[in-house]
Amino acid sequence: MLSMPSPILIFGDKYLSKNDIIAAKKKYAKARWTTKSAANDSLNSIRMETGVSSWDDNEDKIILIEDIPNRKEVREFILDLSVSCPSGTKLIIWDSNGHIKINPKTKTFDKTWGDFVSAFKKITGNKVINHGSELTEKDNEDSTAFIKKLFEKKGYTIGNNEIRVLIDIIGHDRGMLSSDIDKMCLTAPSNITIDFIIDNAFPSSNEAVQYKLANIMDNGSYEDALNMMDRFIEIGTNPNVIAEICIRKARWQMVATYLWVRGLSWNEVVDKIMEMGKFPSSIWHNSNFTFSDKKAAALQFQSPEQILFYMTRHLKGLPDYYFKPSHDIKTKKALKESGTITRKGAEIMPLPFMAEQVVSFVRDKVVRANNISTAEEKERLLDRAIKVYLIAQDKLAEIRYGENPVQDLQEIVRVIMNVNLECF
């Protein structure tokens, strides 16, 4: 007979729970495993399976029950089955649907599932494995600690800024983070850098595609960029998303070109780009303030109430009636529901390294590659940036209304990567 506890209840983070089950299947590989769904299989069939014997009476049997629905009769069935299960059969109950979790407000289980877990713990021979909630954007400290631990186990070091970029690209999912870090460590330097992360981490969100695609377009060949674009399309990234990313790239390159042509240093261009799109613009574009002064001054005008105050009262702003129904707006919730205040339309550069990425392309691949120095050459440089942006815009319209989006995307990538001024 197997020397494993039974019944076992597993819940919490899906990735860690799956790892437990995989490890158990490897450890007890000689046992006969049967997986049942509490949502799709009848309860009677599950009960029958626990009592079915094999041709070999000495064969160990393990039943994994998953897909537990949020129904009282199922919870009662599992508790009863766990008590009455024959000694020759081992039970593993996995809350694969994530019903059992801690309430963030009360820091305890909700009563329904809390009572279930308490009753389960009273069963003789039980083992309860709680892997905690899955990581989200609100769990930055936990995500940081998790990533740092994974790298340290393999003998690598990584800083908090690098971890932030890694999370921006991959997300908070433990499974995806673990999988990508395993692959990255095959070729990683002892000290993980941002450049290495951008080159090797695989994006899991549409926003993160910008990092990967922009990096390959800045540093790779046209063929490499097309291969990366094809890869994103194969995993389901909408061509419109990729086109919009390219448009943003062309727009920021045009901005960087304009600022440099008008006399700013490259470092000043990076700082200026990081200020754009932020609220209030009168603070962020005030040349008499340092960056830290701007950040401190703008911090007091970020909530919906503060935005409304700034636009209607501060510096004799807009009239109240522009924000109908302004007299009813008392709370953040009311502001959100009214829909009168929104910052979704503002395009900003999320991280400094992305601004540096834009500037380094214009500086190294265009300006220095073409030895641009005279006023006439600078005007031609600006003409190129404007034409690249306009051509990309036209191709975006063709992608939305045309029939061959892949070819149009290829044209966008080609024109952005073409740094020869003679072609414009």
C-alpha positions as CSV (number, residue, x, y, z in Angstrom):
1,M,0.0,0.0,0.0
2,L,1.2,3.5,-0.8
3,S,2.7,5.5,2.0
4,M,1.1,8.7,1.0
5,P,-1.5,10.7,3.0
6,S,-5.1,10.5,1.9
7,P,-7.3,12.5,1.4
8,I,-5.2,15.4,0.1
9,L,-6.7,18.8,-0.6
10,I,-4.7,21.2,-2.8
11,F,-5.8,24.8,-3.5
12,G,-4.3,28.2,-4.2
13,D,-1.8,29.2,-7.0
14,K,-2.5,27.1,-10.0
15,Y,1.1,26.8,-11.1
16,L,2.3,25.5,-7.8
17,S,-0.7,23.2,-7.4
18,K,0.0,21.7,-10.9
19,N,3.7,21.2,-9.8
20,D,2.6,19.2,-6.8
21,I,0.4,16.9,-8.9
22,I,3.2,16.4,-11.5
23,A,5.6,15.6,-8.7
24,A,3.2,13.1,-7.2
25,K,2.6,11.4,-10.5
26,K,6.4,11.0,-10.9
27,K,6.8,9.8,-7.3
28,Y,4.0,7.3,-7.6
29,A,4.4,6.4,-11.2
30,K,3.6,2.7,-10.6
31,A,0.2,3.5,-9.2
32,R,-2.9,3.5,-11.4
33,W,-4.0,7.1,-11.8
34,T,-7.6,8.2,-12.6
35,T,-8.7,11.8,-13.1
36,K,-12.3,12.7,-12.6
37,S,-14.1,16.1,-13.1
38,A,-16.6,17.0,-10.3
39,A,-18.2,19.4,-12.8
40,N,-18.5,17.0,-15.8
41,D,-18.6,13.5,-14.3
42,S,-21.6,12.3,-12.3
43,L,-21.0,12.0,-8.6
44,N,-22.2,8.4,-8.8
45,S,-19.5,7.6,-11.4
46,I,-16.8,9.1,-9.1
47,R,-18.0,7.1,-6.1
48,M,-18.1,3.9,-8.2
49,E,-14.5,4.6,-9.4
50,T,-13.2,4.7,-5.9
51,G,-14.5,1.3,-5.2
52,V,-13.5,-0.4,-8.5
53,S,-10.7,-2.9,-8.1
54,S,-8.2,-3.9,-10.7
55,W,-7.1,-7.3,-11.9
56,D,-4.1,-7.0,-9.7
57,D,-5.2,-6.7,-6.1
58,N,-1.8,-5.3,-5.2
59,E,-2.0,-2.4,-7.6
60,D,-2.1,1.0,-5.9
61,K,-4.8,3.3,-7.0
62,I,-4.9,7.2,-6.9
63,I,-7.9,9.2,-7.9
64,L,-7.5,12.9,-8.7
65,I,-10.7,14.9,-8.5
66,E,-10.6,18.4,-10.1
67,D,-13.0,21.0,-11.4
68,I,-14.9,21.3,-8.1
69,P,-18.0,23.5,-8.7
70,N,-19.3,25.9,-6.1
71,R,-22.2,23.7,-5.1
72,K,-23.2,22.6,-1.6
73,E,-24.0,19.0,-2.7
74,V,-20.6,18.6,-4.3
75,R,-18.8,19.8,-1.2
76,E,-20.8,17.4,1.0
77,F,-20.1,14.6,-1.5
78,I,-16.4,15.1,-1.4
79,L,-16.3,15.2,2.4
80,D,-18.4,12.0,2.6
81,L,-16.3,10.3,-0.1
82,S,-13.1,11.3,1.7
83,V,-14.3,9.6,4.9
84,S,-15.7,6.4,3.2
85,C,-13.1,5.9,0.6
86,P,-11.6,2.3,0.7
87,S,-8.2,2.0,2.2
88,G,-6.6,0.8,-1.0
89,T,-7.6,4.0,-2.9
90,K,-5.9,7.4,-2.3
91,L,-7.8,10.6,-3.0
92,I,-6.4,14.0,-4.2
93,I,-8.9,16.8,-4.3
94,W,-7.7,19.8,-6.4
95,D,-9.6,23.1,-6.4
96,S,-8.5,23.8,-10.0
97,N,-11.3,26.4,-10.4
98,G,-9.9,28.6,-7.6
99,H,-12.9,28.7,-5.4
100,I,-11.0,28.3,-2.1
101,K,-9.1,31.6,-1.4
102,I,-8.5,34.1,1.2
103,N,-10.7,37.2,1.4
104,P,-8.3,40.2,1.1
105,K,-10.5,42.3,3.4
106,T,-11.0,39.8,6.2
107,K,-7.8,37.8,5.7
108,T,-9.7,34.6,6.2
109,F,-11.6,32.1,4.0
110,D,-15.2,33.0,3.1
111,K,-17.6,31.0,5.3
112,T,-18.8,28.5,2.7
113,W,-15.3,27.3,1.7
114,G,-13.9,28.0,5.1
115,D,-16.3,25.5,6.7
116,F,-15.4,23.0,4.0
117,V,-11.7,23.3,4.7
118,S,-12.3,23.0,8.4
119,A,-14.4,19.9,8.0
120,F,-11.7,18.4,5.6
121,K,-9.0,18.9,8.2
122,K,-10.9,16.7,10.7
123,I,-10.8,13.7,8.4
124,T,-8.3,11.1,9.6
125,G,-5.1,11.0,7.5
126,N,-5.8,14.3,5.7
127,K,-3.3,16.7,4.3
128,V,-4.2,20.2,3.2
129,I,-1.8,22.1,0.9
130,N,-2.5,25.9,0.6
131,H,-0.4,27.6,-2.1
132,G,-1.9,31.0,-1.5
133,S,-3.5,33.3,-4.1
134,E,-2.1,33.8,-7.6
135,L,0.1,36.8,-8.1
136,T,-1.4,39.9,-9.6
137,E,-0.4,43.5,-10.2
138,K,-1.2,44.3,-6.6
139,D,1.4,41.8,-5.4
140,N,4.6,43.5,-6.6
141,E,6.5,42.6,-3.5
142,D,5.6,38.9,-3.7
143,S,6.3,38.9,-7.4
144,T,9.7,40.5,-6.9
145,A,10.6,38.0,-4.1
146,F,9.4,35.1,-6.3
147,I,11.5,36.1,-9.3
148,K,14.6,36.9,-7.2
149,K,14.4,33.5,-5.6
150,L,14.1,31.7,-8.9
151,F,17.2,33.4,-10.3
152,E,19.2,32.9,-7.0
153,K,18.5,29.2,-7.0
154,K,20.3,28.9,-10.3
155,G,23.2,31.1,-9.2
156,Y,22.2,34.4,-10.9
157,T,21.6,37.9,-9.5
158,I,19.0,40.4,-10.6
159,G,18.1,43.9,-9.4
160,N,14.6,45.3,-8.7
161,N,14.6,47.5,-11.8
162,E,15.4,44.5,-14.0
163,I,12.6,42.5,-12.2
164,R,10.2,45.3,-12.9
165,V,11.0,45.2,-16.6
166,L,10.7,41.4,-16.6
167,I,7.2,41.6,-15.0
168,D,6.2,44.3,-17.5
169,I,7.0,41.9,-20.3
170,I,5.9,38.5,-19.0
171,G,3.3,39.4,-16.4
172,H,2.7,38.0,-12.9
173,D,1.8,34.4,-13.7
174,R,4.1,32.1,-11.7
175,G,4.1,29.4,-14.3
176,M,5.1,31.7,-17.2
177,L,7.7,33.5,-15.1
178,S,9.2,30.2,-14.0
179,S,9.2,28.7,-17.5
180,D,10.8,31.8,-19.1
181,I,13.4,32.2,-16.4
182,D,14.4,28.5,-16.9
183,K,15.0,29.2,-20.6
184,M,16.7,32.5,-20.0
185,C,19.2,31.0,-17.5
186,L,20.5,28.7,-20.3
187,T,22.3,31.7,-21.8
188,A,22.1,34.4,-19.1
189,P,25.1,36.4,-17.7
190,S,25.8,36.0,-14.0
191,N,24.2,39.4,-13.4
192,I,20.9,39.8,-15.3
193,T,20.6,43.1,-17.2
194,I,17.7,44.9,-18.8
195,D,19.1,44.4,-22.3
196,F,19.3,40.7,-21.7
197,I,15.7,40.6,-20.5
198,I,14.4,42.5,-23.5
199,D,16.2,40.2,-25.8
200,N,15.2,37.0,-24.2
201,A,12.0,37.3,-22.2
202,F,8.9,36.4,-24.2
203,P,5.9,38.8,-23.9
204,S,2.6,37.5,-22.5
205,S,0.5,40.7,-23.1
206,N,-0.2,42.9,-26.1
207,E,1.5,45.9,-24.4
208,A,4.7,44.0,-23.8
209,V,5.0,43.1,-27.5
210,Q,6.2,46.7,-27.9
211,Y,9.4,46.0,-26.0
212,K,10.2,42.9,-27.9
213,L,9.3,44.1,-31.4
214,A,10.9,47.5,-30.9
215,N,14.1,46.0,-29.7
216,I,14.5,43.7,-32.6
217,M,13.6,46.5,-35.1
218,D,16.2,48.7,-33.5
219,N,19.0,46.2,-33.3
220,G,18.2,43.4,-35.7
221,S,17.9,42.9,-39.4
222,Y,14.7,43.3,-41.5
223,E,14.4,39.5,-41.7
224,D,14.7,39.2,-37.9
225,A,12.0,41.7,-37.4
226,L,9.6,40.0,-39.9
227,N,10.3,36.6,-38.1
228,M,9.4,38.2,-34.8
229,M,6.3,39.8,-36.3
230,D,5.2,36.4,-37.7
231,R,5.7,34.8,-34.3
232,F,3.4,37.2,-32.6
233,I,0.7,36.7,-35.3
234,E,1.0,32.9,-34.9
235,I,0.3,33.2,-31.2
236,G,-2.9,35.2,-31.9
237,T,-1.7,38.9,-31.7
238,N,-4.0,41.0,-33.8
239,P,-2.3,42.7,-36.7
240,N,-3.9,46.0,-35.6
241,V,-2.1,45.7,-32.3
242,I,1.2,45.2,-34.0
243,A,0.5,48.1,-36.4
244,E,-0.4,50.5,-33.6
245,I,2.8,49.6,-31.8
246,C,4.8,50.4,-35.0
247,I,2.8,53.7,-35.3
248,R,3.8,54.6,-31.8
249,K,7.4,53.8,-32.5
250,A,7.4,56.0,-35.7
251,R,5.7,58.8,-33.7
252,W,8.2,58.7,-30.9
253,Q,11.1,58.6,-33.4
254,M,9.6,61.7,-35.1
255,V,9.4,63.5,-31.7
256,A,13.0,62.5,-30.8
257,T,14.2,63.7,-34.3
258,Y,12.4,67.0,-34.0
259,L,13.7,67.7,-30.5
260,W,17.3,67.0,-31.5
261,V,17.0,69.0,-34.7
262,R,15.8,72.0,-32.7
263,G,18.9,71.9,-30.5
264,L,18.4,69.6,-27.5
265,S,21.1,67.1,-26.5
266,W,20.4,63.4,-26.7
267,N,20.1,63.2,-22.9
268,E,17.7,66.1,-22.9
269,V,15.6,64.4,-25.6
270,V,15.2,61.3,-23.3
271,D,14.1,63.5,-20.4
272,K,11.7,65.5,-22.6
273,I,10.1,62.3,-24.0
274,M,9.6,60.9,-20.4
275,E,7.7,64.1,-19.5
276,M,5.3,64.0,-22.5
277,G,1.7,62.9,-21.9
278,K,1.8,63.4,-18.2
279,F,-0.7,65.5,-16.2
280,P,-0.6,68.5,-15.7
281,S,1.3,69.5,-18.8
282,S,1.9,73.0,-17.4
283,I,4.0,71.5,-14.7
284,W,5.8,68.8,-16.7
285,H,6.8,71.3,-19.4
286,N,7.9,74.0,-17.1
287,S,11.6,74.6,-17.9
288,N,12.2,76.3,-14.5
289,F,11.5,73.0,-12.6
290,T,13.9,70.1,-12.2
291,F,12.6,66.6,-12.9
292,S,12.2,65.9,-9.1
293,D,10.4,69.2,-8.7
294,K,8.0,68.4,-11.5
295,K,7.3,64.9,-10.1
296,A,6.6,66.3,-6.6
297,A,4.3,69.2,-8.0
298,A,2.4,66.8,-10.2
299,L,1.8,64.2,-7.5
300,Q,-0.9,66.3,-5.9
301,F,-3.0,66.3,-9.1
302,Q,-3.4,62.6,-9.9
303,S,-6.7,61.5,-8.4
304,P,-10.0,62.2,-10.2
305,E,-11.0,64.8,-7.6
306,Q,-7.6,66.5,-7.8
307,I,-7.7,66.5,-11.7
308,L,-11.2,68.1,-11.5
309,F,-9.9,70.8,-9.1
310,Y,-6.9,71.5,-11.2
311,M,-8.9,72.0,-14.4
312,T,-11.7,74.1,-12.8
313,R,-10.0,76.0,-10.1
314,H,-6.2,76.0,-10.4
315,L,-4.8,78.8,-12.6
316,K,-8.4,79.9,-13.5
317,G,-9.1,76.7,-15.4
318,L,-12.2,75.4,-17.3
319,P,-15.7,76.2,-16.1
320,D,-17.5,73.6,-13.9
321,Y,-20.3,73.0,-16.4
322,Y,-17.7,71.5,-18.8
323,F,-17.7,68.5,-16.5
324,K,-21.5,67.8,-16.2
325,P,-22.7,66.8,-13.7
326,S,-19.9,68.3,-11.7
327,H,-22.1,69.2,-8.8
328,D,-22.7,65.5,-8.2
329,I,-19.1,64.5,-8.2
330,K,-18.2,63.9,-4.6
331,T,-16.1,60.8,-4.5
332,K,-13.6,58.8,-6.6
333,K,-16.3,56.3,-7.3
334,A,-18.8,58.9,-8.5
335,L,-16.1,60.4,-10.8
336,K,-15.4,57.0,-12.2
337,E,-19.1,56.3,-12.8
338,S,-19.8,59.7,-14.3
339,G,-17.1,59.1,-17.0
340,T,-16.3,62.9,-17.0
341,I,-12.6,62.4,-16.0
342,T,-10.4,60.0,-17.8
343,R,-6.6,59.7,-18.5
344,K,-6.8,56.6,-20.8
345,G,-6.2,58.7,-23.9
346,A,-2.8,60.1,-22.8
347,E,0.1,58.4,-24.5
348,I,3.1,58.3,-22.3
349,M,6.4,56.5,-22.3
350,P,6.1,54.0,-19.5
351,L,9.7,53.3,-18.7
352,P,13.0,55.3,-19.2
353,F,14.7,52.5,-21.0
354,M,12.1,52.7,-23.8
355,A,12.8,56.4,-24.3
356,E,16.5,55.6,-24.4
357,Q,15.7,52.9,-27.0
358,V,13.9,55.4,-29.3
359,V,16.7,58.0,-28.9
360,S,19.5,55.5,-29.5
361,F,17.9,54.3,-32.8
362,V,17.6,57.9,-34.1
363,R,21.1,58.8,-32.9
364,D,23.1,55.7,-33.8
365,K,21.2,54.2,-36.8
366,V,20.1,57.4,-38.6
367,V,22.1,60.5,-37.5
368,R,25.5,58.9,-37.0
369,A,25.1,56.4,-39.8
370,N,24.4,59.2,-42.3
371,N,27.0,61.6,-40.8
372,I,24.3,64.3,-40.3
373,S,25.7,67.7,-39.2
374,T,24.6,70.6,-41.4
375,A,21.3,72.4,-41.0
376,E,20.2,71.2,-44.5
377,E,20.9,67.5,-43.5
378,K,19.0,68.0,-40.2
379,E,15.9,69.2,-42.2
380,R,16.1,66.2,-44.4
381,L,16.4,64.0,-41.3
382,L,13.2,65.6,-40.0
383,D,11.5,65.1,-43.4
384,R,12.4,61.4,-43.2
385,A,10.8,61.0,-39.8
386,I,7.6,62.8,-40.9
387,K,7.3,60.7,-44.0
388,V,8.0,57.4,-42.1
389,Y,5.1,58.3,-39.7
390,L,2.7,59.3,-42.5
391,I,3.5,56.1,-44.5
392,A,2.9,54.0,-41.4
393,Q,-0.4,55.8,-40.8
394,D,-1.6,55.0,-44.3
395,K,-0.6,51.4,-43.9
396,L,-2.5,51.2,-40.6
397,A,-5.7,52.3,-42.5
398,E,-5.1,49.6,-45.1
399,I,-4.7,47.0,-42.4
400,R,-8.0,48.0,-40.8
401,Y,-9.9,48.1,-44.1
402,G,-7.8,46.0,-46.5
403,E,-7.5,42.3,-47.2
404,N,-3.8,41.6,-46.7
405,P,-2.7,42.8,-43.2
406,V,0.5,40.8,-43.1
407,Q,1.9,42.4,-46.3
408,D,0.9,45.9,-45.0
409,L,2.7,45.1,-41.7
410,Q,5.8,44.1,-43.6
411,E,5.7,47.5,-45.4
412,I,5.4,49.3,-42.1
413,V,8.4,47.5,-40.6
414,R,10.4,48.0,-43.8
415,V,9.9,51.8,-43.9
416,I,10.6,52.3,-40.2
417,M,13.9,50.3,-40.5
418,N,15.0,52.0,-43.6
419,V,17.6,54.6,-42.4
420,N,18.8,55.7,-45.9
421,L,17.9,59.3,-46.3
422,E,18.2,59.1,-50.1
423,C,15.1,56.9,-50.2
424,F,12.9,59.7,-48.8
